[in-house]
Structures are given as C-alpha cells and as structure tokens.
Amino acid sequence: MVALIDVLFWFSSLYILPFWLMMWFAPAHERTAALLRNEWVYLAPLAAAYTLAVLPNLVDILVLLGSDMPTPEIVVSLFDDREVILIGWLHYLAFDLFVGRWTWQRLMATNQPIYVSFPVLLFSMMVAPLGALLGLVVTKDIGTTTTSPAAD
C-alpha cells in the first residue's frame, strides 16, 4: 500500500510543473497571469498537501524545535526521518513556487525579456533564494519613477 506521504510527494511534485513551465516559456501570456493571479489555484493545493503531511508529525516537530535552540545537530536529527524529509520537500515546493511567482510578478512588472526571466525563474525553482536574489537584482528599478520632483 502506498503511504499518504508518497502520494502527497508525487501530487505536489507534478502539480507545480505547469506553473513553472508557464512562467518559463510563456511569462507574458494572459493564461499564465490568470493562473498565477489566484493563490487558490497555484498555492492552496500545495499548502493543503503540506498540511496533510505535517499534521500527524506536528507535535513531534514543535516539541523538538521548541525544546532547545535549534542547532545543526537538532536539524540533522530531525531530517533523519523519511517522513520529515518528504514534509521538508513539500515545504520547499510550496514556498519555491510562492517566491517564484513573486519574482515572476517583478519580472513582468519591469518588462524583462524571456532571455532574462527564464534563467532567473529556473534558478528560482532549483535554488530559490539565489533565484529570488537574481530577480531582485534584475528588477531593482521596480519602484522608481521617471518623473522628477516639481521645482520650487
């Protein structure tokens, strides 16, 4: 019999692919924007899968992390358990997509071409903090205005 955590792993791992593919290869398409505009479409199913996986382990995780200041040894011992590793994977998938979507929004707001957006979003999927940093760098002018202040 297949364990629930395995089903959640495969569901989540496959569920994210269309969103990433659309952000990579059709970043400015209206369907990409429509799907990523709604958190209930791109994020809620992943959050639900994570919740189903974490709830049976929540007390153990909270007790372990809440009893002492987390140390590398505590984190390593936490990830000795296969189920906790898979929960961590679900966590990564959900938040990588969340941050990737945020980065995609910034890339679209600054009209970045696909040769810029694609590698940034690929890094966002594979190594999200690096992708987010690259996204921040290439969209650093997102909040600037082109108008000058009125002269006194």
FENTA-V895763 format. One record per backbone hydrogen bond with DSSP energy under -0.5 kcal/mol. CO is the residue of the C=O (numbers start at 1). NH is the residue of the N-H. Records with the same first field share a line. If there is no record, write none. Layout:
# FENTA-V895763
CO = NH, NH
This chain:
# FENTA-V895763
3 = 6, 7
4 = 8
5 = 9
6 = 10
7 = 11
8 = 12
9 = 13
10 = 14
11 = 15
12 = 16
14 = 17, 18
16 = 20
17 = 21
18 = 22
19 = 23
20 = 24
21 = 25
22 = 26
26 = 29
29 = 33
30 = 34
31 = 35
32 = 36
33 = 37
34 = 38
35 = 38
37 = 39
38 = 41, 42
39 = 43, 44
43 = 47
44 = 48
45 = 49
46 = 50
47 = 51
48 = 52
49 = 53
50 = 54
51 = 55
52 = 56
54 = 57, 58
55 = 58
57 = 61
58 = 62
59 = 63
60 = 64
61 = 65
62 = 66
63 = 67
64 = 68
71 = 75
72 = 76
73 = 77
74 = 78
75 = 79
77 = 80
78 = 81
81 = 85
82 = 86
83 = 87
84 = 88
85 = 89
86 = 90
87 = 91
88 = 92
89 = 93
90 = 94
91 = 95
92 = 96
93 = 97
94 = 98
95 = 99
96 = 100
97 = 101
98 = 102
99 = 103
100 = 104
101 = 105
102 = 106
103 = 107
104 = 108
105 = 109
106 = 110
107 = 112
108 = 111
113 = 116, 117
114 = 118
116 = 120
117 = 121
118 = 122
119 = 123
120 = 124
121 = 125
122 = 126
123 = 127, 131
127 = 130, 131
128 = 132
129 = 133
130 = 134
131 = 135
132 = 136
133 = 137
134 = 138
135 = 139
137 = 140
139 = 142
141 = 144
